[in-house]
Amino acid sequence: MSDWRKHLAGDEIIARLLQPERLYTAGETAVRDCAPRQAGIYAWYFDAIPAGVDASQCHRHAGWTLLYVLRAVTEEENAPVKS
């Protein structure tokens, strides 16, 4: 088990990202505008690794490779801080 897995073991959110109930295809996300509509943490899995990307240490699930994780924020969280 790699260090990041030991560090995050037992975290429910991480477990849901690493063992998703459902993965959406690129076609499904294109129809949905591909951008997350709600704040949260999103994981992108790929069936084909882009050329030049070393995915040897990446997590795999059901034949897919996790290459990208995003934290989407609300407009309020993304607003500039007023001083």
C-alpha positions as CSV (number, residue, x, y, z in Angstrom):
1,M,0.0,0.0,0.0
2,S,1.4,3.4,-1.0
3,D,1.9,6.2,1.6
4,W,-1.1,8.2,0.4
5,R,-3.4,5.2,0.9
6,K,-2.1,4.6,4.4
7,H,-2.6,8.3,5.2
8,L,-6.2,8.4,3.9
9,A,-7.3,4.9,5.0
10,G,-10.7,5.0,6.8
11,D,-11.8,8.3,5.2
12,E,-15.4,7.8,3.9
13,I,-15.1,10.5,1.2
14,I,-11.8,9.0,-0.1
15,A,-13.3,5.5,-0.1
16,R,-16.2,6.7,-2.2
17,L,-13.8,8.3,-4.7
18,L,-11.6,5.2,-4.9
19,Q,-14.5,2.8,-5.1
20,P,-17.2,4.7,-7.0
21,E,-20.6,3.0,-7.4
22,R,-20.8,4.3,-11.0
23,L,-18.5,5.8,-13.6
24,Y,-19.8,8.1,-16.3
25,T,-18.5,7.9,-19.8
26,A,-17.1,10.9,-21.7
27,G,-20.2,10.9,-23.8
28,E,-22.4,11.2,-20.8
29,T,-20.4,14.0,-19.3
30,A,-20.4,15.9,-22.6
31,V,-24.2,15.9,-22.7
32,R,-24.1,17.3,-19.1
33,D,-21.7,20.1,-19.9
34,C,-18.9,18.2,-18.1
35,A,-18.5,20.8,-15.4
36,P,-19.6,19.9,-11.9
37,R,-22.9,21.7,-11.0
38,Q,-22.5,21.3,-7.2
39,A,-19.7,21.9,-4.8
40,G,-17.9,18.8,-3.9
41,I,-15.0,16.5,-4.7
42,Y,-14.9,14.9,-8.1
43,A,-12.7,12.1,-9.5
44,W,-11.9,11.6,-13.2
45,Y,-11.1,8.0,-14.2
46,F,-9.7,7.2,-17.7
47,D,-9.8,4.0,-19.7
48,A,-6.9,5.1,-21.9
49,I,-3.9,6.9,-20.5
50,P,-2.9,10.0,-22.5
51,A,0.5,9.7,-24.2
52,G,3.3,11.0,-21.9
53,V,1.4,10.5,-18.7
54,D,3.1,8.2,-16.1
55,A,0.2,6.4,-14.4
56,S,2.2,3.7,-12.8
57,Q,1.4,4.9,-9.3
58,C,-2.2,5.9,-10.0
59,H,-5.2,4.2,-8.4
60,R,-7.1,1.7,-10.6
61,H,-10.8,0.7,-10.3
62,A,-12.6,-1.8,-12.6
63,G,-10.1,-1.3,-15.4
64,W,-10.1,2.5,-15.1
65,T,-7.3,4.7,-13.9
66,L,-7.8,7.7,-11.6
67,L,-5.8,10.6,-13.1
68,Y,-7.6,13.8,-11.8
69,V,-9.4,14.9,-8.6
70,L,-11.1,18.3,-8.4
71,R,-12.6,20.2,-5.6
72,A,-15.5,22.2,-7.0
73,V,-16.4,25.3,-4.9
74,T,-19.6,27.4,-4.7
75,E,-19.7,30.9,-6.1
76,E,-19.4,32.2,-2.6
77,E,-16.3,30.2,-1.9
78,N,-14.8,31.4,-5.1
79,A,-15.6,35.1,-4.6
80,P,-12.7,37.5,-4.0
81,V,-12.1,38.4,-0.3
82,K,-13.1,41.9,0.5
83,S,-10.7,43.8,2.7
